[in-house]
Amino acid sequence: MNIRYLMGLSLLSLAACGGPADDTAPAKQAADAPSASEAPAQAITAPAGEYRLDKSHANLVFRVDHLGFSHYTGIFADYDATLQFDPAAPENMSVEAVIMAPSLTVPAPPEGFHATLLGPDWFDADEYPQITFRSTKVTQTGPRKATVEGELTMLGVTAPVSMEAEFIGGYAGYPPYDPNARIGFSAHGILSRSDFGFTQGLPPEGSTMGVGDAVSFQIDAEFTGPPTPAEGE
């Protein structure tokens, strides 16, 4: 059940049991209550250092408007990333990622459609097999949140892209089951595919009859880092 919904029910219950009625009290308390993401967080025990993507615990999804009827969804199945992690100084963090364009996967494609998407009119995966991202700036926006700005290169064109990232959790390790530090992030953003010369199928101005320019993306990923120190170290 939604955490904010539970919090709202709890506040209303307390107001109902708390003495003389005050029509403004529940609304005021609900407004003043911190959201789940703003609640005090536990200390981050994962150490600073280089972390590599754990591909078994990662997901990269994108969505784009289709004719104004739905959000067409696809994923990339093959990608890698390296993160320089510094919980004491988030502004010093950086990330680099490589996405293999031929790993594009879409749901139940009609015959020949997948090949068309990877062909020269769309991703042109033979000519440009890699999509790369390199961060250029990290700005902390909350206790565990940050805006990540960087450069995305696709179809041979490099353009700025930003995303909102959230640190989900981590630890210094859990030997013998997990002998390395581990951290997890979630991130999302929107880019314009036309910035990269990716203009095939764009709808005419004032119409939705086509494939939208705005592409939203969602990333959920875990990274593994330095080995867990032995007891006594």
C-alpha positions as CSV (number, residue, x, y, z in Angstrom):
1,M,0.0,0.0,0.0
2,N,1.3,3.6,-0.8
3,I,3.3,4.9,2.2
4,R,1.9,8.5,1.8
5,Y,-1.6,7.1,1.8
6,L,-0.9,5.3,5.1
7,M,0.6,8.5,6.6
8,G,-2.5,10.4,5.6
9,L,-4.8,7.9,7.2
10,S,-2.7,8.0,10.4
11,L,-2.8,11.8,10.6
12,L,-6.6,11.8,10.1
13,S,-7.0,9.2,12.8
14,L,-4.9,11.2,15.3
15,A,-6.8,14.4,14.5
16,A,-10.1,12.6,15.1
17,C,-9.0,11.4,18.6
18,G,-7.2,14.6,19.6
19,G,-9.8,16.8,21.3
20,P,-11.8,19.7,20.0
21,A,-12.4,19.7,16.2
22,D,-10.3,21.9,14.1
23,D,-11.2,21.8,10.4
24,T,-7.7,23.0,9.4
25,A,-5.7,20.7,11.5
26,P,-5.7,17.5,9.4
27,A,-4.8,19.5,6.2
28,K,-2.1,21.4,8.0
29,Q,-0.5,18.3,9.6
30,A,-0.6,16.5,6.3
31,A,1.1,19.4,4.6
32,D,3.8,19.6,7.2
33,A,4.5,15.9,7.3
34,P,7.7,14.8,5.5
35,S,7.3,12.5,2.5
36,A,8.8,9.0,2.7
37,S,11.7,10.1,0.6
38,E,12.4,13.0,2.9
39,A,12.3,10.9,6.1
40,P,15.5,10.7,8.1
41,A,17.8,8.2,6.3
42,Q,20.2,5.7,7.8
43,A,23.9,6.5,7.6
44,I,25.6,5.4,4.3
45,T,28.1,2.8,5.2
46,A,29.2,2.0,1.6
47,P,32.8,3.4,1.2
48,A,33.9,5.8,-1.5
49,G,35.6,4.3,-4.5
50,E,35.0,2.9,-8.0
51,Y,31.9,0.8,-8.5
52,R,30.9,-1.3,-11.5
53,L,27.4,-2.1,-12.7
54,D,25.9,-5.3,-11.5
55,K,24.2,-6.3,-14.7
56,S,22.1,-8.9,-12.9
57,H,20.4,-6.2,-11.0
58,A,19.9,-3.4,-13.5
59,N,17.2,-2.2,-15.8
60,L,17.1,0.5,-18.5
61,V,13.6,1.3,-19.9
62,F,12.5,4.0,-22.3
63,R,9.0,5.2,-23.4
64,V,7.9,7.3,-26.3
65,D,4.5,8.6,-27.4
66,H,2.9,6.5,-30.2
67,L,0.2,8.3,-32.2
68,G,-1.1,10.0,-29.0
69,F,-2.6,6.6,-28.1
70,S,0.0,5.0,-25.8
71,H,3.5,5.1,-24.5
72,Y,5.5,2.6,-26.6
73,T,8.1,1.0,-24.3
74,G,11.5,-0.6,-25.1
75,I,14.5,-1.7,-23.2
76,F,18.2,-2.1,-23.8
77,A,19.5,-5.5,-22.6
78,D,23.3,-4.9,-23.0
79,Y,25.0,-2.0,-21.2
80,D,27.7,-1.3,-18.7
81,A,28.6,1.6,-16.4
82,T,31.3,2.7,-14.0
83,L,30.6,5.0,-11.0
84,Q,33.0,7.0,-8.9
85,F,31.2,7.1,-5.6
86,D,31.8,9.5,-2.8
87,P,29.0,9.8,-0.2
88,A,30.9,12.5,1.7
89,A,31.1,14.8,-1.4
90,P,28.4,13.9,-3.9
91,E,29.5,16.7,-6.2
92,N,32.7,14.7,-6.8
93,M,30.8,11.7,-8.1
94,S,30.8,10.8,-11.7
95,V,29.4,8.0,-14.0
96,E,30.2,6.7,-17.5
97,A,28.0,4.3,-19.3
98,V,27.9,2.4,-22.6
99,I,24.7,1.1,-24.2
100,M,24.9,-1.4,-27.0
101,A,22.3,-0.3,-29.6
102,P,21.8,-3.8,-31.1
103,S,20.5,-5.0,-27.7
104,L,17.3,-3.0,-28.2
105,T,14.3,-5.1,-27.2
106,V,10.6,-4.2,-27.9
107,P,7.4,-6.1,-27.0
108,A,6.1,-8.6,-29.6
109,P,7.5,-6.8,-32.7
110,P,5.8,-7.5,-36.0
111,E,7.9,-9.4,-38.5
112,G,10.8,-7.3,-39.7
113,F,10.1,-4.4,-37.3
114,H,13.0,-5.0,-35.0
115,A,15.4,-5.0,-38.0
116,T,13.8,-1.8,-39.2
117,L,14.4,-0.1,-35.8
118,L,18.1,-1.1,-35.9
119,G,18.4,-0.1,-39.5
120,P,19.7,3.2,-41.0
121,D,16.4,5.1,-40.7
122,W,16.3,4.7,-36.9
123,F,19.1,3.5,-34.6
124,D,21.5,2.7,-37.4
125,A,23.1,0.1,-35.1
126,D,25.6,-1.1,-37.7
127,E,27.1,2.3,-38.1
128,Y,26.7,3.5,-34.5
129,P,26.6,0.4,-32.3
130,Q,27.3,2.3,-29.1
131,I,25.3,4.9,-27.2
132,T,27.5,6.6,-24.5
133,F,26.9,8.8,-21.5
134,R,29.5,10.7,-19.5
135,S,28.5,12.9,-16.5
136,T,29.8,16.4,-16.3
137,K,28.2,17.7,-13.1
138,V,26.4,16.3,-10.0
139,T,24.3,18.7,-7.9
140,Q,22.9,17.4,-4.6
141,T,19.2,18.3,-4.3
142,G,18.3,16.3,-1.1
143,P,19.8,14.0,1.5
144,R,19.9,11.2,-1.1
145,K,18.9,12.9,-4.3
146,A,20.9,14.7,-7.0
147,T,20.7,16.1,-10.5
148,V,23.2,14.5,-12.8
149,E,24.1,16.4,-15.9
150,G,26.2,15.0,-18.7
151,E,26.8,14.3,-22.4
152,L,24.9,11.6,-24.3
153,T,26.3,10.5,-27.7
154,M,24.0,8.8,-30.1
155,L,24.1,8.5,-33.9
156,G,27.4,10.2,-33.8
157,V,25.9,13.4,-32.2
158,T,26.7,14.6,-28.7
159,A,24.1,16.6,-26.7
160,P,23.5,17.5,-23.1
161,V,21.2,15.3,-21.1
162,S,20.2,15.5,-17.4
163,M,18.5,13.1,-15.0
164,E,17.2,13.1,-11.5
165,A,18.9,10.4,-9.4
166,E,18.2,8.9,-6.0
167,F,20.4,6.8,-3.8
168,I,18.3,3.9,-2.7
169,G,20.7,2.1,-0.3
170,G,24.0,0.3,0.1
171,Y,26.4,-1.4,2.5
172,A,30.1,-2.1,2.9
173,G,29.5,-5.7,2.1
174,Y,27.8,-8.9,3.5
175,P,30.4,-11.6,3.5
176,P,30.5,-14.4,2.7
177,Y,27.4,-13.9,0.6
178,D,28.4,-10.5,-0.9
179,P,32.1,-9.9,-0.4
180,N,32.1,-6.4,-1.9
181,A,30.4,-3.1,-1.1
182,R,27.1,-2.6,-2.9
183,I,25.0,0.5,-3.7
184,G,21.8,1.0,-5.6
185,F,20.3,4.0,-7.5
186,S,17.2,4.9,-9.4
187,A,17.2,7.7,-12.0
188,H,14.8,9.1,-14.6
189,G,14.9,11.8,-17.2
190,I,13.6,13.0,-20.6
191,L,15.5,13.7,-23.8
192,S,14.6,15.0,-27.2
193,R,15.6,12.5,-29.8
194,S,15.7,15.2,-32.5
195,D,18.7,16.7,-30.7
196,F,20.6,13.7,-32.0
197,G,19.3,14.0,-35.6
198,F,16.8,11.2,-34.7
199,T,13.9,12.6,-36.6
200,Q,12.3,9.6,-38.4
201,G,8.6,9.4,-37.8
202,L,8.2,12.7,-35.9
203,P,4.6,13.9,-36.1
204,P,3.8,17.1,-38.0
205,E,3.5,20.2,-35.9
206,G,0.2,20.3,-34.1
207,S,-0.4,16.6,-34.6
208,T,0.3,13.4,-32.7
209,M,0.3,11.2,-35.7
210,G,3.7,9.8,-35.4
211,V,6.4,8.8,-32.9
212,G,7.0,11.5,-30.3
213,D,10.1,13.6,-29.9
214,A,10.3,13.4,-26.1
215,V,11.8,10.1,-24.8
216,S,11.4,9.4,-21.1
217,F,13.8,6.9,-19.5
218,Q,14.0,5.1,-16.2
219,I,17.2,3.5,-14.8
220,D,17.3,1.2,-11.8
221,A,20.7,-0.2,-11.0
222,E,23.0,-1.8,-8.4
223,F,26.8,-1.4,-8.4
224,T,29.5,-3.4,-6.7
225,G,32.5,-1.7,-5.3
226,P,35.6,-2.2,-3.1
227,P,36.0,-5.5,-1.2
228,T,34.7,-5.7,2.3
229,P,37.6,-5.2,4.8
230,A,38.5,-8.2,6.9
231,E,37.6,-8.1,10.5
232,G,40.2,-6.1,12.4
233,E,41.3,-4.1,9.4
